[in-house]
Amino acid sequence: MFLSRFKIVICALLSVSLLGVAWTGYHAKAPVAVENLLPADPIVYINWDGMELHQEGWKQTAAYEAIYESGLMDILIKSGKLLLSQADPAAGEQTAALLERLYQHGISFSISLPEPEAPLPVPLVAMVLRNGSDLEPLISKFVADAGGIDFDVESSKLAGRSIQSVAVPNTPGVEIAWWVEGSHLVLAAGLEPADTLIAVADGNAPNLTKSALWKPTSTARGDFEVCSTFWFDMQAVKSLYGAAPLPIPHAGNEPHTVLSILKIFGLHNFDNFVSRSGFKNKALWSETDLAAPGERTGFLGLVDHPPITLADLPPLPVETAGFYATSIDWKHSLNELFGVVTGLGELLPFPVLPPPEAALQMANDAIGFDLQQELFGSLGNVSCIYIDDSQPGFFIPSAAVAVRAENPEALKRAVAGIARIISANSAPHEFAIRSVRKGNIEMLIAEVGGGFFSFTLAVENGWFVMGLSSQTVEAFFLRLDGTLPRWKPNEQHLAAFAELPQSFTSIYVVDTAKTYRGIVGVAPSLLGIIKSFAMQASMFGGPRIEIPVSPSDFPPVEVVTKSLFPNVGVSVSDAKGFRWVSRSSAPTFPLPSAGSGAATLPVMIALLLPAVQQAREAARRSQSANNLKQIGLALHNYHDVHKSFPPGTIANDKLKPEERLSWQAEILPFLDQSTLFNLLDRSKGWKDDANTDAAGIAVATYLNPSNPNSFDEFGLTHYVGMAGVGEETLTLKKHNQKTGVFGYDRATRMADIRDGTSNTIAVSDAIDQLGAWASGGKPTLRALTEKPYINGPDGLGSHHAGGMQVLFCDGSVRFLSQFIDESVLEALMTVQGGEAVGEF
């Protein structure tokens, strides 16, 4: 318990520090000089100011109105506390309180690298919990109570501070230390971390304000209120370790260095990555800059493309929940990837792959066209993915991708060629493609899995379009020729665009109100489904989970969405690098159920989940039937060799039947398990030391995938041989009307089965009293002794709904209903009962 508490707190500290970067809805103004407590050279710096400093700005935002004033956050808090309390209620409550403190007061986090000449390459990790001095006893208690870890908390004095520290086991002197600095709590890890950071705090070593990235990220420019900051200083990494040699085999004279490897990937001009988030009037605002001056190649070359504008966008549906458009020079991108592959090939002293040019030529020869020219060279630089709410899909949204086609005819040939290759190398039930013409538009419809999933594509009128339905693709071209209306920016969009660059390399637009309508509209119904599942789970022995939220707790959809406006973000590039700017009303992303389809989501889930479960069960049932068929084939092959089916147990007068090896052990060679068979000592029992290792190995053919039972100590079987009707049939000799195929010492021949092999059951599913496949007795042999015979006291049955599968002596497998006439089932279990068996 104490160990879990300690882990929860550490994870919480790290998680909240990252929230300052990921959640753009919070605010900034440095409360106390926390920057004076952190070192000057971090390669990673994360800062979250805390909500308390930014209440005024936060309450002006649309997000605050939608999430807090509507009451939606109350539900999220209740749900979060429930999740935290599942493992340990006390620890969950404390963790929730700690997260609330960090949310209100903030946290700062940094990672610094040691100098190259340092004796040990151990980084310094520092964390400051703002106004968290009163948390020091809590941290100390968690560490001291961390059972299972060899942590001895030591107390010491250093420069007037009371330091608490622990040595990390099995490390070269790494320790974790924490102490109070004014109103803050400082935590640090590394080599002598307290000495290093106290020197910074006392002014004997440079602090964070001396970093080259401090001023551009901390100075308030007045255009928006900054609340969280993140940076990664790649320039510092290059300065420290750029010239460091790497132990990579190399054919040349000069060894590879960190900088030379970065150059292969095109990252040698990457200097730093800086992100700042906060508020701007009613909007959540975020700006991220990647400094990469100079020529951009490799991975950076993949995002360095010509700018586009709103006028370059394809015709989008009026009812779109969102879209993302970007400028991509496809041919240039392919060349940059080739450059990376070439560089990676040069890392090795011997060739592993052919040069990219040779590989490309081989691909061209195989597919019958020029991949670089006819496919990538035919694509224009505008690509867009969008959600089409006017074409509702089943659970999956109607989405489409549209790419500008610079050379449509060449692109058509390339697409058709790719389709032919895939079809030629796939079975019809795996992939099939057909052509459909709608007006002047020729569409290719590709069906995967026999039609379980399909998509449509077309190249016409300067655009290559691919969608999840033919209607989505057809609608695109109807908008293109003006038959259907297309999306146009409304006043809210125009207000957002006015604050952002007018030309960009990428843009996304999300209809936030529509997305939240989907979320809030479906949430009460989903909650009802979750509560129903939780109740059913508890009825079948699962833990009882009290869900503290009721469907009536959710606010009306209009209350949540009334203040929301579209989220818009763009990226731009220039000679200095790349910039991403976003303006949001609330955190969101396009959802499958956005728009009018949201109201039908619970119904779709109710229909889809059983369908998926039934499909999975059908596959398991089919696999189990195949297992029984394999067992039947093995029995027939055994009969061909030995002139009878195997006895129920391997003969051994010194052992009781349940101690002997079973018939399933005897047929192993006929199931391609000769190696396992040869590990068995057939003169000894299955639990004998000579056989326990082999008996512990699972045989897949003996396992019904629908049956969840498993045992670690021996290989399980879910199938049993049938001995007849009545417990005594296990020991009876042949020529008794009650006997079945198997008995302890009875070897049945085909000629003995006078009722007919197609009317006599040899092997059945079993659901209870299971055991090892190697074991004689009940784990592998059963008789009908007590009604009901299926899913009753005898343990016959299965997890297949409605009955069980059985193997007949002719090798066929059939499904028997659990409501089968019991006299008919008795007749099917005997080899010479002489009964007349009708339909079953």
N, C-alpha and C positions, 0 to 999 in steps of 0.2 A: 504494500500500500504506500509506504513512504517513498519507495523508489519511484512509483508511478507519479506521486505528487511532485517529486523533484523534476522528473522529466516533463511534466505538464508545465511547470513554471518556466523551465528553460525554453521549451518550445513556444510558450506564450510570449516570452520576451523577444525571441527572434521573429515570431510572426507579426507582432505589433510593429516592430521596427520596419518590416517590409510593407506593412499597411500604409505607411506614410508615402510610399512610392505608388502603390497600386491604386489606392483610393483617392480619387481626385477631389473629393468633396470636403476637404478640411483646410485649415487656415494657419497663418504665420505672422509672427512678430516675436523675436527672441526674448524670452522672459528674463533669464539671468544669463551671464556670459558663459554658457555651457561650452562655447568654442574654446575657452581658455583652459578647459580640462582635457582636450583631445590633442593628439600629436599633430605636427605640421605636415606629415607626409603620407596620409592614408591613400591607398589606391581605391578603396571603396569607402564612401561616406553616405550614410542615410540619416536623415533628420525629419522628425515629426514634431512640430511645435506643441501640439496638444490643443484640444478644443477650447479650453478655458480662455486662451488668449484671443480667440477669434469668434466669440459668440455673436457679436454684432454683425460681422460680415457673413457668417454662416446662416443666420436667420433671415437674411435678405434673399437667399437663393431659392430657386424653384425646387431644388432637391429637398431642402429643409421642409418646405410646405408639403411636398408630395409624400415624403417619407416619415417626417416627425409629426407635423401638425395633423395629418390624416389619421395617425394612430398605427400606421403600418410598422413602425420601428418597435412598438411595444410587442407586437407578435414575434418579430425577429429576435428580440431580446429573450422572450420566454422560451422560444425554440432553442436558442443558443445555450441557455442555462440548462435545458433538458439534456442536450448532447454532452455538455461538460460534466453533468452529474451522473451519467450512466455508469462509468467505471467506479467512481468513488464520490458519493454525494458531497462529503465535506470538502474534498479537494476540488470538486467542480465549483462549489460556491466560492471558495477562496480564489480559484483561477478567474472566475467571472469578475470578482471584485478587483483583482489585479489588472485585468484587461480594461475595466472601467477607469481605473486610476491612470493607466498609461494613455488611454484615449483622451482623458481630460487634461493631463499634464505634459504628455509627450515623452519622447525618447530620442537619443542620438546614438549612433553606432558607427564604428570605423574599423577598418582592417589595414594595417601597415606591414610592409615587407621589410625584412632585415637587409642590411647592407650585404653585398656579395661576399665580402671578406669575413662576415660573421662566422664564428665557429660552428653554429648550428642554424639551419635554415628554418627557424620557427617564427611565424608571423605574430604580430601583436594585435589582439582583438580587444577593443574597448567599447564599453556601453555606459551611457549615463541615463539614469532614470530621473527625469526632471521632477524636482520637489518630492523625491522619493526617499528622503532620509529615514522616514518612519518605517520603511519596508525592510530595513537592515535586519531586525530580529527575525522577520519572516523568512528571508533568504537564508540566514544562518540556521534556522530550525530545519528547513527543508534539506539543506546539505547535511546537517548532523544526523537527520533521520533517514538518509538515503540508504536503506538497507540493501545489502548485496554488493555495495561498492566500497572498496577499501579507502574511504575518505576519513581522514583525521583532521578535524578543523583546528587550526592553530591560531592563537591570538598574539599580536605583537604590536609594538609602538614604532611609528616611523614618521619623523618630521611633525610630531604633535598629533598624528592621526592614530586611531585604533584600527588596526588592519586585521581582518579575518581572511584566512587563506587555507587552501587544500592543495596538496601535491597530487597531480594526475598520475595514477599508477601506470607503469610500463612506458614511461616517456622520459626523454633526456632532460629532466629538470623542469618540465612544464608545470605551471601552477595556475590556479584560479584564485583571484583575490577580490575582496570588496570592502569598501569603506565609505564614510560619509564625507562629502565636500560641501560645506555650507548646508543648503537645503536639499542637495542632490545626493543620490546614491550612485557610486561608481563601481562598475564591475569590469574586471580585466582578466585576460588569459594570455599566457606567453612565458617567456623567460624573464624573471624578476619584473613582472608587469607593474606592481605597486611602485617600485623605485622609479621606473620610467615615467609613469603618468604623474606621480607626485612632483617630479622634477619639472614637468610641463606646468602643473598647477601653480608651482611656486615661482615660475618665471625663469627657471634655470635651464630650460630647453624650449625651443620654439613651439608655439601652439598652432591650432588649425588656421588662424587668421593669416599665417605666413604661407599657406598653400597658394599656388598660382590659381587655383579654381575657387578660392574662397570669395574674392571680391565679385566676380561676375555672377555668382550664384546667390550671394547673401544680400547684395545691395538692392534696396527697394527702388525699382525704376518708376513706380507710380502707375504703371499700366494695369497691374493686377496684384491682389493681395496673396503673397506666397505663404503656403502653410507647410509644404513638405518639399524636401530636396533629396536628390540622389545623384551621385556621380561615380564614374569609374575612370580612373586616371591611367590610361594606357601609356601615355608619354612617360610617366614615372616608371612603369614596368620596363619600357624600352631603355630608359636611362640607366636603370639599375642592372638589368640582366640582358640587354640587347646583344652585347658582345659575348655572352656566356656560351661556350661550346656545348653542343648536345651530342650524346653518345649514339649517333645514328651512322650506320655504315655509309661510306661515301667513296666514290671512285676517284674524286679529285684530290688535290693536295691540301686544300683548305677545309677544315671541319665545318659542319653546319653549326650555325648559331641561332639563338632565338630570333634575331632580326631576319636572318635569311629564310627561316621557316615562315615568319609572318609575311615576307615578301612573296612567297609562293602562293599564299592565300589572298594576296592583295591587301593585307592589313598593315603593311609597314607605314602607310601614311595616316593610319588611324591614331589620333592623339588622345581624345577623351570623349566621354559620353555623359551628358548632363541633363537632368530632368527636373523641372520645377512644376508644382501643382498648387492650385489655390482657387480664389474666387475673383470673378469680375462681374460686378453688379449681380444679376440673377443667375449667372452662369458659373458652372465649374470650369476652370480654365487650366490648361496644361500646355507646357512648352518643353520640347526635348530637342537637344542639339547634339549632333555627332560631328566633331571636328575632324576633318580629313582633307587638309589642303594638298594641292598638287594633283598629279595624275591618279585616277582611280581605276584599279584593275582588280581582277579576281572577284572575290565576294562583294567588294564595294562597287565594282563595275556592274554588278547585277542590278543595282538600284539607282545607277546614275544614267538617267534617260532624259530625252527632250520633254519640256513642259507641255501640258495640255490645258484647256479651259473648259468651262461648262458647255460651250458650243460644240465640243468634240464628243460629248457623251452620246451613246446610242439612244434610240427612242425607248424610254422606260415606261412601264405601265403606270397609269394614273394611281392605282391602288398598290403602290409598292411599300413594303414595310422598311425597306432599306436597300442600299446598294454600295458597292465599293468599286471604284474605277481607278485604273493606274496606267501609266505610260510605260511600256516595255518594248525595247528594241530586241526582238526575239533572236535575230541572227547574231547581234552583238553579244547577247547573253550566252548563246551557245559557244561562241568563240572564247568568252571569258572562262566558261566551265572547262573547255578544252585546255586552256592555259593552266588552270589549276591541276587538271589531271596530268598534264605534261610535267609540271613541276614536281608533283608527287612521285611520278615515275623516275625522275632524276634523283630522288632521295636515295634510291636503292642502288647498290653497286652492280646489280644484274637486272636485266629486263624481266618483268613479271607479266606485263600486258603489252600488246602491240602499241605503237605510237598512236595518238588520237586520230591522226590523218588516215593511218592504215585501218584503224577500227571503223572510222566513218565510211571509208570506201567499202569495207566488208559489209557494213550495214546497208549501204546503197545497193550493192550487188544483190543482197538477199531480198530486199523489199522491192527492187525494180524501179526506184526513182531516187532523185537527189534529195536526201533528207534536209540538208542545209539550205539548198536553194528553193526547192519546190514546197517544202513544208514551212520551215522557220523563215525563209526568205519571202514567203508569200503572205505572212501575217503583218498587219499594220501595228502601230505602236499604241493603239487604244484597246484596252481590255476591261471588261466590266462584268461583275457578278451581281445579280439582283434577286430579290424575292418578289414573286408575282402573286399578290393576294387575290387578284381577279381570277386566277385559275387554281382554286383550292385543291390540294392533294390530300391523300389519306395519311394522316399523321406526319408524313414527310412534307415539308413545304414545297410548293412549286417554285423551284429556283432555276435560274438559267445563267449561262455565260455567253457573252457576246464579244467577239474580237473583230477588229477591223481587218478586212481582207484586201491587201494591196494587189494581189494577183489571183483573183477568184478561180480562174480555170485551172491554174497549176495547183491551187489548194484543193480543188475538187478531186483532181487525180490523186493527190497525196492521201486525202482522207479515204477515198475509195480503195486505194491500195492497202492502207492499214487495215481497213475492214476485211478485205479479202484474206489477208495474212492471218488475222485473228480467227476468222471463220474456218480457214483451212486447217488450223492447228487446234481446233476445239470440236468437241462432240456437239451434235445439234441441241442436246438438252443443256449444254453448258453455255453456248453462245450462238445466237442466230441473228441475222440481219436481213431486213427486207426494205424495199423501196416503196414509198408512197408519194403520190403527186397530189397536191392541193393547189388548184389554180395553176399559177406559173412557178410554184415552189416545189422542188423535188426534195423530199426528206428521207433520210435513212433512219430506220427505227431498229435499234439494237436491243435484243432481249437476252437477259442473263438468267441462267437457272430455269430455263423453260418458261420464261415470262414472269417469274417472281419479281424481277426488277428490270426495268427498261428505261432507256433514254433515247432522245431523238436529236438528230443534228442535221444541219442544212448549210449550204454555202450559196448565197444568192445576194445580188444587189450590193456587193461590196462588204458583206458581213458574214462571218462564220458564227453560227448560233448553235448552242447545245443546251437542251432543257430536259427536265425530268418527265415531261409529257409532250406529245405532239401539239396539243393545244397551246402550250406556252410558246413553242417555236413558231407556230402559225400566227399567233397573235403578234409576235415581234414584227414580222414582215407586214402585217396589216397596219401596225402603227407607223412603220417606215414609209408606206405609200399613202398615209393620211386617212385610211379607212377607219382606223380606231384612234382615239385621242391619246396623247402621250403626256408623261409627267412634265410639269412645269414648276419652277420654284414659286412658293407662295410668299406672303409677307414675312413669315417667320424665317423661311429659308434665306430670303434676301437680306434680312437683318443680320443673320449669321455670316453670310458671304461678305457683307460689307466690312466685317472685322477681320477677315482672313485674306491671304494673298489671292489675287484674281487668276493667276496661273500657277500650276502645281504639277507635281509628278504623280500624285495620287490624291484621292478624295473619298471620304465615306460620308454617307448621310443616313441616319437612322430615324424613323418616325417613333420617337420615344413614347408619346402618348399611346400610340397603337400597341407598342410592345408591352407597356404597363397594363393596358386594358386586357391583353392576353394573359399576363401573369396574374393580376388580381381577380380577373373574371373566372379563371379556372381554379384558383387556389382553394376556395372553400370545398369544391367538389373533390379535388385531389386529397384534401385533408380528410374528408369523409372516407375515401377509399383507404387511406393510410390507417385511420382508426379501425376500420373494419378488419384489415389484415392483422393489425396488432392484437385485436380481440381474439381473432381466430387462432393466432399463434399461441396466445396464453392458454386457450382452451385445450390445446394439444401439448401442453407441458412446457411451452416456451416462457421466457420471462415476461412478467406483467409490466407493461410500459404505460405510465400515465402521461398522456399528451396534454399539456396545459393550455392548449389553444383550441378554441371552438370555431366552427365555420361562421358563427354569428359575430366573432371578434373582428372579422375583416371589414374594413370601411367600404362604402360604396365606390365603385370604379370611378365615377365622375369626381369624387372628392380627391382621389389620388392623382388623377390625370389633368385636372383643370388648369394647373399652372405650367404644365410641361410643354416644351418646345423641342424641335428636332435637334439631335446631336449631330454636329458637323466637325470633321477634322480633315486637314490637308497636310501634305508633305511637299517640301520644296528643296531644291539643291542649288548651290552656287559654288564659286571657287573655294570657299572656306569649308564646305561640307554639306550636311543635310540638316533639315529642321522639320519637326512635326509639331503642329499646333492643333489643339482640339478645343471646342466650345460645346459644353453639354449642359442639359438641364438636369439629368440624373444618370447614374451609371447604368448602362444597358447594352444589349446587343440584339440583333434581329433574331426573333424566336420563330420556331416552326408554326406556332399557333397564333402568331400576330394577326390581328385583323378579325374579320368575320368568322374565321374558323375557330376562334378561341372557345366559343360557347359549345362546340361539339367535341372538344378534346376529351372530357370525361367519358363520353359515349365511345369515342374511338379507342380510348385506353381499355374500357370495359370489353370491347370487341377484340382488340388486338392482343391483349395479354393472354386470354384463353387460347386464341389462335396460335400464338407463338408457343405456348406451353404444349398444346396438342401436337404441333409440328415436331417439337423436340421429343415428346413421348412416342410419336409415331416412328421417329428415327431410332429411338432406343428399342422399341418393340421389334422393329425390323432387324436390328443388330442381334437381339436375343434370339429371334427365330433363326438367324443365320448360325448362331452358336449351336443351337439344337441340331440344325442340319449337319454341322461339322461333326458333332457327337454321333449322330446317326451314321454318317459315312464311315467314321472310325469304327463303329460297332460292326458294320457290314464287312469292312476290310479285315477286322479281327476274325470274324466268322469265316471268311474265305481261307484264312491261314490255319485257324484252330478247329474249324468245322463246328463251332458253337459260339454263342455269345459268352463273354466272360462270366464266371460266377460273381456273386455280389461281393465276396471278399476273397483274397488270395489265401489258399488253403494253408493252414498252420495249426496243427492239433495242440500246440503248446499255448496258444493265445485265444482269448475270447474273441468273438466276431468283431466287437467294437474296438478291439486293440489291433486288429489286422489291417493290412493295406487294402484299399478298396478297388472296385472295378474301374474307377476313374484313373487310378494309378496304373492299372493294367493296360489301358488303351492309349497311354501317352505316346508311344511310338507312332501310332496311327493318326496323331494330331500334330505331327512334326515336332514332337517334344522328346525325341530320342535322348538328347543330352540330359534332360531332367530325369528321364526314366533310368538312365544308367547310373545316376547318383543314388538310386534307391537300393537298399539291401532287402530283397524280397523275402528273405528268410526271417526277417525281424519285423516287429511292430512299427506302426507309423510314428509312435512317440519315442521309439528307441533313439538313443544318441546318434546312431548311424544314419537315421532318416530325418531328424528334425530340421536340418538345414534345407534339405530338398523340399520337405513338407511346408516350409515357410515361404516358398516361392509361389506367387500368384500366377495362375494360368488364365489368361484373358478369356479363353473359350468357355471357362466354367463360371464366368461372372455375368449376371444380368445387369446391364447398365441402368435399368430402372430401379434396381434395388440398392439403397444407400448403405446397407450393412457392410462393414469391413472389419478385419481383425489384423493387428500387427504381428501376432505371434504365429500365425499359420496362414497358408493360402486358402482362401474361402471358396466354397462352391455354392451356387444358387440352384443347382439342378440335382434331382435325385432319381435313382432307378426304382421302378415300381415292382413290388413283390406280390401283389394280389390283394385279396379282400380278407382281412383278419390278421391280427398280429402273428398268429401261428404260421402264416404262409412264408415267413422268412426262413423257417427251419424245415418246412415240408419238402419231400422229394417230388419228383415229377409226377404227372398224370393224376393230379388232384384238380377238381373243378374250381377251386379257389385260388390256385397259384397263378402268379404273374411271371414276367420274364426273368426277374432277378430273385435269388435267394442267397443266403449266406454261403451254401456249398452247392448250389444248383446251377448247372451250366445248360442253358436252353438252346436247342437247335431250331433252325427255321422249320423243320418238319414237325417239331413239337407244337407249333403255333397253329392249332387246328381251327381256331376262330377266324383266321386270316390275318396277315400282317397289316392290312389297312384298317383292321378293326381292333388292334391290340396296342395299348400304350406301353412304350418302353421306358420313357424318361419324362419327368414333369418338372415344371417350375416349383420352387419352394420359397416360402416367405418367412418361415419361423423355424426354430430349433436347428439353426444352420451350424455348419462346422467345416472342417478341413476336407478338401477334395481327396486327401490321402487316407482319410479315416473310414474304416468299416463302420457299420451300424447306422444310426439315424441320420448323420450328416449326408450320407450318400444313398441310403436305402429307406423306403417308406412303404407302408401298406395302408389301405383304407380301413380304419378301425372305428371312427366315431364321426357322426354327422354333426354339422354340415361338412362335407368333404373338402370343399374349396374355401379357403380363408377360414378354416375351422381348426379344431384341436390337433389334427394330424400335421399341421404346418404346411400343407400344400396350398399354393396360391402365388400371387405376385402383386407387384405394385402397378401392373397394367390395369387400367380401369375396366371393371366388368367381368374379370375372369383371369384365366391363365393360359399359357401356351404349353403344348405337350408334343412329344416326339413319338410317332407311331413306328411300328417295327418295319414298315416298308420305306422308312426314311422321310416321310412327309411330316410337316409341322402344321398343327391346326390350333386355333384359339377356341377354348371351351368356355362358355358362359358360366358364371358362378351360379346361375339358376338352372343349370342342366339337370334333367331328371336323374336322381341319385342312383336309381336302378340301372339306368343306361351307363352311368359312369362306372358302376361295379362291373357291368358286362365288358366294358372296354379295358378293364384292368386285368382280365384273366386271359390265359392263352388257349384254354380248351373248356370254357364254361358251357359252350353250346347254345348261348342265348341268341335270340334274334334281335339284332340292333337296327333300329330305324334311323331316321334323320336326327342329327344332333348338332 
